[in-house]
């Protein structure tokens, strides 16, 4: 007796009590026979049966696949993608009836009706679009809700890296979150999480939304600066995670406005897993109500001798090295300090010696104030 002949009595036994469509009947036996088409096997098993009622398990759901395929095609028509996957939400009653048949007739290791449905839709979508199925890391993920006949589409996030320079003061690095949703994304902010674009983050986000689509952009900065700081040289590196992009190809490598320039733009596989170490070259404007003494200013060279200790309110402490220091006296109450320091040194606290030791005020033994500071270069190690 062949394997096919051995399943005929079981199939007939099931069909005597339950009407099944070709897909659901074939699915029960296709793995045992190592066949890929459930529909063809079911049709062969039912060759002597007259099928007039609805399928006991799926209620003829597989006769409606073209409708769901059209939902997938329509919802993805504006997206750029190479790979996809398909998921589905079924009515609980369908899954319950499927479980009942598999349990009653002791079918083990076979696909569920949900798996079969998504497989068939995946095959049909592949034939139409020539895009490839990818269950591990697809560009697009379709979730079909069979209950309300809707299609939800999610696009894999993109990671973009780049650098920016800022040539005006009074522009913050980070953008305030939408007050209505606290950055989560809502209709008021068009699901961007931010409602204004008056910062470095806002400028970059607006550019990404325009070129690639997407909902929210979450940034990882390599260091930070004050609102009044300039960022010069090659610029500050950043990474942005763009959620639900429509396009997946960034052709432009740079963009600029009157005050901000973004360069080295590219899409990368993933964000750095650890914080990047970097060094910053800075120009710091310092003032004091007392006069600066040229003899005392020479003591600033001592800051390169030992690490500077930064104390945090949490009780943590960290060491930051200063590799180079140079000063210029512009008036009796003002100096300009040029330093190269390890990234993460809090400049205003460093000048005021506020929980930073040694700091400028501590070394000069006089209260000093940082008027503003600019980044001349940022070097990632």
C-alpha positions as CSV (number, residue, x, y, z in Angstrom):
1,X,0.0,0.0,0.0
2,X,1.4,3.4,-1.0
3,X,1.5,6.4,1.4
4,X,-1.3,8.0,-0.6
5,X,-3.5,4.9,-0.4
6,X,-3.1,4.8,3.3
7,X,-4.5,8.2,3.9
8,X,-7.7,7.8,1.7
9,X,-9.7,6.0,4.5
10,X,-8.9,8.7,7.0
11,X,-9.8,11.4,4.5
12,X,-13.1,9.7,3.8
13,X,-13.8,9.3,7.5
14,X,-13.3,13.0,8.0
15,X,-15.4,14.0,5.0
16,X,-18.3,11.8,6.1
17,X,-18.7,14.1,9.2
18,X,-17.2,17.4,8.1
19,X,-17.2,19.3,4.8
20,X,-13.7,20.6,4.2
21,X,-12.4,22.7,1.3
22,X,-9.5,21.5,-0.8
23,X,-6.9,23.6,1.1
24,X,-7.9,22.4,4.6
25,X,-8.3,18.8,3.6
26,X,-5.0,18.7,1.7
27,X,-3.2,20.5,4.6
28,X,-3.9,17.6,6.9
29,X,-1.9,15.1,4.8
30,X,0.5,17.1,2.5
31,X,3.5,16.9,4.9
32,X,3.1,13.2,5.3
33,X,3.2,12.8,1.5
34,X,5.9,15.5,1.1
35,X,3.7,17.6,-1.2
36,X,3.8,21.4,-1.6
37,X,0.2,22.0,-2.8
38,X,-2.5,21.4,-0.3
39,X,-5.1,22.5,-2.7
40,X,-4.2,19.9,-5.4
41,X,-4.0,17.1,-2.8
42,X,-7.3,18.0,-1.3
43,X,-8.9,18.1,-4.8
44,X,-7.5,14.7,-5.5
45,X,-8.8,13.2,-2.2
46,X,-12.3,14.7,-2.9
47,X,-12.6,13.5,-6.5
48,X,-15.6,11.4,-5.7
49,X,-17.2,13.9,-3.3
50,X,-19.7,16.6,-4.1
51,X,-18.7,19.8,-2.2
52,X,-21.7,22.1,-1.7
53,X,-21.4,23.5,1.8
54,X,-19.0,25.9,3.4
55,X,-15.7,24.4,4.8
56,X,-16.2,23.4,8.4
57,X,-12.8,24.9,9.4
58,X,-12.2,28.0,7.4
59,X,-15.7,28.8,6.0
60,X,-14.2,29.0,2.5
61,X,-11.7,31.6,3.5
62,X,-9.3,30.4,0.8
63,X,-11.8,31.3,-1.9
64,X,-11.3,35.0,-0.8
65,X,-7.5,35.1,-1.1
66,X,-7.6,37.5,-4.1
67,X,-9.3,40.1,-1.9
68,X,-6.6,40.0,0.7
69,X,-3.8,39.9,-1.9
70,X,-5.3,43.2,-3.3
71,X,-5.2,44.7,0.2
72,X,-1.5,43.8,0.4
73,X,-0.7,45.2,-3.1
74,X,-2.6,48.4,-2.5
75,X,-1.1,49.1,1.0
76,X,2.5,48.5,-0.3
77,X,2.2,50.3,-3.6
78,X,4.2,53.4,-2.5
79,X,6.9,51.4,-0.6
80,X,10.4,50.5,-1.7
81,X,11.3,47.0,-0.4
82,X,13.0,43.8,-1.4
83,X,11.7,41.3,1.2
84,X,8.5,40.8,3.1
85,X,6.7,38.5,5.5
86,X,3.0,37.9,6.1
87,X,1.1,37.4,9.4
88,X,-2.6,37.1,10.0
89,X,-5.2,37.5,12.8
90,X,-8.0,35.0,12.4
91,X,-11.4,34.7,14.1
92,X,-10.9,32.5,17.2
93,X,-13.7,30.2,16.0
94,X,-11.6,29.3,12.9
95,X,-8.6,28.3,15.1
96,X,-10.8,26.4,17.5
97,X,-12.4,24.3,14.7
98,X,-8.9,23.7,13.2
99,X,-7.6,22.5,16.6
100,X,-10.6,20.3,17.1
101,X,-10.0,18.4,13.8
102,X,-6.3,18.1,14.4
103,X,-6.9,16.7,17.9
104,X,-9.8,14.4,17.1
105,X,-8.0,12.7,14.2
106,X,-4.6,13.0,15.9
107,X,-2.8,15.0,13.3
108,X,0.7,16.1,14.6
109,X,3.3,18.3,13.1
110,X,1.0,19.8,10.4
111,X,0.6,23.4,9.6
112,X,-2.3,25.4,11.1
113,X,-4.9,27.0,9.0
114,X,-3.3,30.3,9.8
115,X,0.1,29.2,8.6
116,X,-1.4,27.8,5.4
117,X,-3.2,31.1,4.8
118,X,-0.1,33.2,5.2
119,X,1.9,30.8,3.0
120,X,-0.6,31.0,0.2
121,X,-0.7,34.8,0.4
122,X,3.1,34.9,0.5
123,X,3.3,32.8,-2.6
124,X,0.7,34.9,-4.5
125,X,2.4,38.2,-3.4
126,X,5.8,36.9,-4.5
127,X,4.4,36.0,-8.0
128,X,2.8,39.4,-8.4
129,X,5.7,41.5,-7.1
130,X,8.8,39.3,-7.5
131,X,9.7,40.3,-4.0
132,X,11.2,37.6,-1.7
133,X,9.8,36.2,1.5
134,X,12.0,36.7,4.6
135,X,10.7,35.5,7.9
136,X,13.7,36.7,10.0
137,X,14.3,40.3,9.0
138,X,11.9,41.5,6.2
139,X,11.7,45.1,4.9
140,X,7.9,45.0,5.1
141,X,5.7,43.0,7.4
142,X,2.0,42.5,6.5
143,X,-0.6,41.7,9.2
144,X,-3.9,40.8,7.7
145,X,-6.9,41.0,10.1
146,X,-9.4,38.5,8.7
147,X,-12.0,39.6,11.2
148,X,-12.4,43.1,9.8
149,X,-10.7,42.5,6.4
150,X,-8.0,45.1,7.0
151,X,-4.2,45.1,6.3
152,X,-1.7,46.6,8.7
153,X,1.8,47.3,7.2
154,X,5.0,47.8,9.1
155,X,8.3,48.8,7.5
156,X,11.6,47.9,9.0
157,X,13.4,50.8,10.6
158,X,16.4,52.4,8.8
159,X,19.6,53.5,10.6
160,X,21.1,56.6,9.2
161,X,24.5,58.0,10.1
162,X,26.0,61.4,9.3
163,X,27.6,64.6,10.7
164,X,26.3,68.1,11.1
165,X,27.8,71.5,11.5
166,X,26.0,74.5,13.1
167,X,27.1,78.0,12.3
168,X,24.6,80.1,14.3
169,X,24.0,80.5,18.0
170,X,20.7,80.1,19.9
171,X,19.7,76.9,18.1
172,X,19.3,73.8,20.4
173,X,20.7,70.4,19.4
174,X,17.6,68.5,20.5
175,X,14.0,69.1,19.7
176,X,11.3,69.3,22.3
177,X,8.7,66.4,22.2
178,X,5.1,67.0,21.1
179,X,3.3,68.2,24.2
180,X,0.2,66.1,23.3
181,X,1.9,62.7,23.1
182,X,5.3,63.2,24.8
183,X,7.2,62.0,21.7
184,X,5.2,58.8,21.1
185,X,3.5,60.1,17.9
186,X,-0.1,61.3,17.5
187,X,-2.3,62.9,14.9
188,X,-1.5,66.4,16.1
189,X,2.3,65.9,15.3
190,X,1.6,63.7,12.3
191,X,3.0,60.8,14.3
192,X,6.5,62.3,14.3
193,X,6.7,62.8,18.1
194,X,7.8,66.4,17.5
195,X,5.6,69.2,16.4
196,X,8.3,71.9,15.6
197,X,11.5,71.7,13.6
198,X,13.5,74.5,15.1
199,X,16.6,72.6,16.2
200,X,19.4,70.5,14.8
201,X,17.3,67.4,15.5
202,X,14.2,69.0,13.9
203,X,16.1,70.0,10.8
204,X,17.6,66.5,10.2
205,X,14.2,64.9,11.0
206,X,12.3,67.1,8.6
207,X,14.8,66.2,5.9
208,X,14.5,62.4,6.6
209,X,10.7,62.5,6.6
210,X,10.7,64.4,3.3
211,X,13.1,62.1,1.6
212,X,12.3,58.7,3.1
213,X,8.9,59.1,4.7
214,X,8.5,57.4,8.1
215,X,6.9,58.3,11.4
216,X,9.4,59.0,14.2
217,X,13.2,59.5,14.2
218,X,15.2,58.6,17.3
219,X,18.7,60.1,17.6
220,X,21.9,58.9,19.2
221,X,24.3,61.8,19.5
222,X,28.1,61.6,19.8
223,X,28.3,64.2,22.5
224,X,26.2,67.3,22.8
225,X,26.5,71.1,22.9
226,X,24.8,74.1,24.3
227,X,22.1,76.1,22.5
228,X,24.6,78.9,22.1
229,X,27.5,76.7,20.8
230,X,28.7,76.5,17.3
231,X,29.7,73.1,15.8
232,X,32.4,73.6,13.2
233,X,35.1,71.5,11.4
234,X,33.9,68.2,10.0
235,X,30.9,68.3,12.4
236,X,29.4,66.2,15.1
237,X,28.5,62.6,14.3
238,X,25.0,61.3,14.9
239,X,22.9,58.2,14.3
240,X,19.1,58.3,13.6
241,X,16.7,55.4,13.7
242,X,13.8,56.2,11.3
243,X,10.7,54.1,12.0
244,X,8.3,53.0,9.2
245,X,10.2,54.5,6.3
246,X,8.6,54.4,2.8
247,X,11.7,54.7,0.8
248,X,14.9,52.7,1.5
249,X,17.5,54.4,-0.7
250,X,19.1,57.7,0.4
251,X,20.8,59.1,-2.7
252,X,21.8,62.5,-1.2
253,X,24.9,62.5,1.0
254,X,24.7,66.1,2.1
255,X,22.1,68.8,2.7
256,X,22.4,72.3,4.0
257,X,20.5,75.4,5.1
258,X,21.8,78.9,6.1
259,X,22.9,77.6,9.5
260,X,23.1,73.8,9.4
261,X,24.9,71.4,7.1
262,X,24.6,67.7,7.1
263,X,27.3,65.6,5.5
264,X,28.4,61.9,5.2
265,X,24.8,60.8,5.1
266,X,24.4,57.0,4.6
267,X,22.3,54.1,5.6
268,X,24.1,51.6,7.8
269,X,23.1,48.1,9.0
270,X,22.9,49.0,12.7
271,X,23.7,51.6,15.3
272,X,26.8,51.2,17.4
273,X,26.2,48.9,20.3
274,X,28.4,50.9,22.6
275,X,28.8,54.6,23.1
276,X,31.6,55.8,20.8
277,X,34.6,57.3,22.4
278,X,35.7,60.7,21.0
279,X,37.8,63.7,21.6
280,X,36.7,67.4,21.1
281,X,38.7,70.4,20.2
282,X,37.0,73.5,21.7
283,X,37.2,77.3,21.8
284,X,35.9,78.6,25.2
285,X,35.2,82.2,26.0
286,X,35.8,82.9,29.7
287,X,35.1,86.0,31.8
288,X,35.7,87.0,35.4
289,X,35.0,90.0,37.6
290,X,38.6,89.8,38.7
291,X,41.5,90.6,36.4
292,X,43.3,87.7,34.8
293,X,47.0,87.7,35.7
294,X,49.3,86.4,33.0
295,X,51.5,84.7,35.5
296,X,48.5,82.8,36.9
297,X,47.3,81.9,33.5
298,X,50.4,79.7,32.9
299,X,49.1,77.4,35.6
300,X,46.4,76.3,33.2
301,X,49.0,74.0,31.6
302,X,48.7,71.9,34.8
303,X,45.3,70.8,33.6
304,X,47.0,68.5,31.0
305,X,49.2,66.8,33.7
306,X,46.5,64.7,35.5
307,X,43.0,63.6,34.6
308,X,40.1,65.9,35.5
309,X,37.6,64.2,37.8
310,X,33.9,64.8,37.1
311,X,31.5,64.2,40.1
312,X,27.8,63.5,39.4
313,X,24.9,64.0,41.7
314,X,24.2,60.3,41.6
315,X,27.6,59.7,43.3
316,X,29.3,58.4,40.2
317,X,32.6,59.9,39.1
318,X,34.5,59.8,35.9
319,X,37.9,60.8,34.6
320,X,38.4,63.0,31.5
321,X,41.8,63.7,30.0
322,X,42.8,67.1,28.7
323,X,45.4,66.6,26.0
324,X,46.2,70.2,24.9
325,X,45.5,73.7,26.3
326,X,46.3,77.1,25.0
327,X,45.0,80.5,26.1
328,X,44.8,84.0,24.7
329,X,44.0,87.1,26.9
330,X,41.6,89.4,25.0
331,X,41.1,91.9,27.9
332,X,41.8,92.2,31.5
333,X,38.6,90.4,32.4
334,X,38.3,88.0,29.4
335,X,40.3,85.1,28.0
336,X,39.8,82.6,25.2
337,X,40.8,79.0,26.0
338,X,41.6,76.4,23.3
339,X,41.6,72.8,24.5
340,X,41.5,69.3,23.2
341,X,39.7,67.1,25.7
342,X,38.2,63.7,26.1
343,X,34.5,63.6,25.0
344,X,32.0,64.1,27.8
345,X,33.8,66.9,29.7
346,X,31.0,69.3,31.0
347,X,32.6,72.6,29.8
348,X,30.6,75.1,31.9
349,X,31.2,73.1,35.1
350,X,34.8,72.6,34.1
351,X,35.3,76.4,33.9
352,X,33.4,77.1,37.1
353,X,35.1,74.1,38.9
354,X,31.5,73.0,39.9
355,X,32.0,69.4,41.0
356,X,34.9,69.2,38.5
357,X,38.4,68.9,39.8
358,X,40.7,70.4,38.9
359,X,38.8,73.1,36.9
360,X,39.7,76.5,35.6
361,X,38.4,78.5,38.5
362,X,40.2,76.1,40.9
363,X,43.6,76.3,39.1
364,X,43.4,80.1,38.8
365,X,42.0,80.5,42.3
366,X,39.4,83.0,41.1
367,X,35.7,82.6,40.1
368,X,35.4,82.3,36.3
369,X,32.4,82.0,34.0
370,X,32.0,80.3,30.7
371,X,30.3,82.8,28.3
372,X,30.0,80.2,25.5
373,X,32.0,77.4,23.9
374,X,32.3,76.2,20.4
375,X,33.4,72.8,18.9
376,X,36.2,73.2,16.4
377,X,36.6,69.5,15.7
378,X,35.2,66.2,17.0
379,X,37.3,63.1,16.4
380,X,35.8,59.7,16.9
381,X,38.4,57.2,18.2
